[in-house]
Amino acid sequence: MAILFTGIKQLLTFAGENAPRAGAAMRETGLVKNAAVLVEDGVVAAAGPRASVHRHRLARKARVIETGGVCLPGFVDSHTHAVFAEPRLRDFSMRTAGASYQQIKAAGGGIVSSIGAVRRLPQKTLAAQLAERAQRFLECGTTTIEVKSGYGLSLESELKMLRAVREAAKLTRLELLPTLLAAHSVPPEFNGDAQKYLDYVTAEILPKAAAEKLAIFADIFCEKGYFTPEQTTAYLKAAARLGLKPKVHSEQLSNYGGTRAGAAAGALSADHADHVYAEDIAAMRDAGTIAALLPASNFYLGLAKYPPAREIISEGVPVALATDFNPGTCPCWNMQFVVAAACTHCAMTPEEALCAATVNGAWALGIGDRTGCLAPGMRADLAFFDADDYRELAYYFGASQCVMTVKNGGVAWQKAPSRRAK
C-alpha cells in the first residue's frame, strides 16, 4: 500500500543533478512549503507541493500520515567506527587532564587500547552492541551509516568485526555499509613495523574480506606514526583490484600527503581534511574525491583547528559531513550536532551543511543514485523534525529534534507522544 506523508511545513528535497553537489549547488535545497511525500514499495512516487502530490493517482488509496514540521532525506553518515567493545574512558580522563593524542597512544591508549577488548569479545556480542547503537542513529534521523572495522588488526578479528556488521544489519532497520579498516594502526605484535604489517594485511586480510564479500570499501589511516602516503596509494590500489572502493583518513593531525595519496588511488572520499593545503584540495577536485569533514571530532578533542570548509567549497570540491562516531575521539551519533558544528566552526551555511549530511553523504558512499535526495524513484528514506524552519536543525544543538525516521518507506522509529500530567 502507498503511504502519503502530508502536512509538511517545509520539505527539503535536494532534487537536482544526479551527482555530488559542489559550489553554489550545495545551497540548493529544493525547498517546498506546505508539502507532501508519496511513497510506494519503498521508493518515492512523488514529492513536492501538497496539492500536486495529493492529485497523484496513488494518493487516493494511500494510507495518510499527517506530519507537520520539517522533512528532509534521512541523514547519510559516511564515516563511523560503530563496532567496538567498550568506551575509552581512560583516554577521556587523560585528555581532560591535558594529554595529547600522541601521548595517549604512547601510554597504551588510543586505537591499540581497543584491540584487546575486540579480540576477546564474541562476534554475537559485537553484533548485538552494534544493533543497539544503531537505534540511537535512527532516533536522530539517520537512515544509513558506514561502519568500519579497524579495532581487531588481525585476520581473525578484522573478519569477525565485519561479520558482526553483517549480522547486526539483520537486527536493525538502519542500513549498515561495511568498510575494511585493517590499516588503522600497527598492532603490538608487529613491533612498529608498518610495512611488514601492511604486507600481512594485503596478503591475508584483504583477499579474504573481498572473497567473502564482507566489505564494500577499504580505508587506511595515513598519518605520521601510522602509514605513509606511498604505502597508502599502493594499499588502496591493491584493495581496488580486489573490488573494494578506496577511502582514506587523511590530514587529520598534520599535512602529510594522505589526501593526494588517496586521490591518486581514486579514493571515493578523503576524510577529516583538517590540514589540507591548496594542492590537496586541487587533487580532490581533479580526482572527483569528496571531502568528508568530521567537525564533531574536533569539538570533542577541544581543538582550535577545524577543516577549512569554506576554501574547499569555493574550489569546487563536494563536501560531506559525518559523525566519526567512535569510542575514543568522537562518541557522537547525532548528525544534527555535526550540522550545527559545521555551521558554527567551519563557516558552512545551514543549506550547505544539510546538503553535506544527506545527498553528498550518500555520494561519499557511492549510493547517491538511490538515496540522499527526495525525487521520484529514489529510496524513501525520510527524517521528520519538530521544527517550523529547516535552519532550526543547525540553530539548536545538544538534543535531537527528530520525531520520526522512515527507512525504505517504513517507519523505522517514531517518538512517543508526550503524556500530559493529570
C-alpha positions, 0 to 999 in steps of 0.5 A: 500500500502507498503511504502519503506523508502530508502536512509538511511545513517545509520539505527539503528535497535536494532534487537536482543533478544526479551527482555530488553537489559542489559550489553554489549547488550545495545551497540548493535545497529544493525547498517546498512549503506546505508539502507532501511525500508519496511513497510506494514499495519503498521508493518515492512516487512523488514529492513536492507541493501538497496539492500536486502530490495529493492529485497523484493517482496513488494518493487516493488509496494511500494510507495518510500520515499527517506530519507537520514540521520539517522533512528532509532525506534521512541523514547519510553518515559516511564515516563511523567506527560503530563496532567496538567493545567498550568506551575509552574512558581512560583516554577521556580522563587523560585528555581532560587532564591535558594529554595529547593524542600522541601521548595517549597512544604512547601510554597504551591508549588510543586505537591499540587500547581497543584491540584487546577488548575486540579480540576477546569479545564474541562476534554475537556480542559485537553484533548485538552492541552494534544493533543497539547503537544503531537505534540511537542513529535512527532516533536522530534521523539517520537512515544509513551509516558506514561502519568500519572495522579497524579495532581487531588488526588481525585476520581473525578479528578484522573478519569477525568485526565485519561479520558482526556488521553483517549480522547486526544489519539483520537486527536493525532497520538502519542500513549498515555499509561495511568498510575494511579498516585493517590499516588503522594502526600497527598492532603490538605484535608487529613491533612498529613495523608498518610495512611488514604489517601492511604486507600481512594485511594485503596478503591475508586480510584483504583477499579474504574480506573481498572473497567473502564479500564482507566489505564494500570499501577499504580505508587506511589511516595515513598519518605520521606514526601510522602509514605513509602516503606511498604505502597508502596509494599502493594499499588502496590500489591493491584493495581496488583490484580486489573490488573494494572502493578506496577511502582514506583518513587523511590530514587529520593531525598534520599535512602529510600527503594522505589526501593526494595519496588517496586521490591518486588511488581514486579514493571515493572520499578523503576524510577529516581534511583538517590540514589540507593545503591548496594542492590537496584540495586541487587533487580532490577536485581533479580526482572527483574525491569528496571531502568528508569533514568530521567537525564533531571530532574536533569539538570533542578533542577541544581543538582550535583547528577545524577543516577549512570548509569554506576554501574547499567549497569555493574550489569546487570540491563536494563536501560531506559531513559525518559523525566519526562516531567512535569510542575514543575521539568522537562518541557522537551519533547525532548528525544534527550536532555535526550540522550545527558544528559545521555551521558554527566552526567551519563557516558552512551555511545551514543549506550547505551543511544539510546538503553535506549530511544527506545527498553528498553523504550518500555520494561519499558512499557511492549510493547517491543514485538511490538515496540522499535526495527526495525525487521520484524513484529514489529510496524513501528514506525520510527524517521528520523534525519538530521544527517550523524552519529547516535552519532550526536543525543547525540553530539548536544543538545538544538534543535531537529534534527528530520525531520520526525516521522512515527507512525504505518507506517504513517507519523505522522509529517514531517518538512517543507522544508526550503524556500530559500530567493529570 
